[in-house]
Amino acid sequence: GAGVSQSPSNKVTEKGKDVELRCDPISGHTALYWYRQRLGQGLEFLIYFQGNSAPDKSGLPSDRFSAERTGESVSTLTIQRTQQEDSAVYLCASSLDRGAYNEQFFGPGTRLTVL
Amino acid sequence: RKEVEQDPGPFNVPEGATVAFNCTYSNSASQSFFWYRQDCRKEPKLLMSVYSSGNEDGRFTAQLNRASQYISLLIRDSKLSDSATYLCVVPDADKLIFGTGTRLQVFP
């Protein structure tokens, strides 16, 4: 079956521009997670959704970052006024249900480069 | 103390060798743990779950020491295809906390 998909796979943008990153989770998975991975670093938790609600936004680095989820399916991560330090791979994962003990399945990520 | 700490490596080992990685965690309330594998420029994938004292799956053995708050991953008879970064992962409420990973390079 289809796994988690993300688009675009690569995005190059200029500093100050807004970007939108999309995640399509596995069908039927109610929980969806966003992570950021800077070059040579571990994964940083950003936000997670249970259904269309975001119980934990604690990892969003600033108010330039926002995310939404609709129809208990697709999620969009928006970064406004991008900065060079936003350059990273943004990974989305989904799991059958909330709770960190459920296996998370990752998408291939969006590689964001801010010039 | 960081929530999850790992030696970044790299560990360079010949094929057939046995190699072990350790990971320490700070949240004593954590009950179960995970090892994820991440190939270069790819997404992480679950390798093993670690419940109670440990878990074994073929050449891979994961062990948990609650008293010392560390988790280990042992790989026996290393293969070239084992070359990857191994991420130690600790649950925290509804989210996962990832270590920075230990890089393994297996050479012929």
Interface residues (C-beta under 8 A of the other chain):
Chain A: A31 Y33 Y35 Q41 G42 L43 E44 F45 Y48 Q50 P55 D56 G59 L91 R98 G99 A100 Y101 E103 Q104 F106 G107 P108 G109
Chain B: S32 K42 E43 P44 K45 L46 S49 L87 P91 D92 A93 D94 K95 L96 I97 F98 G99 T100 G101
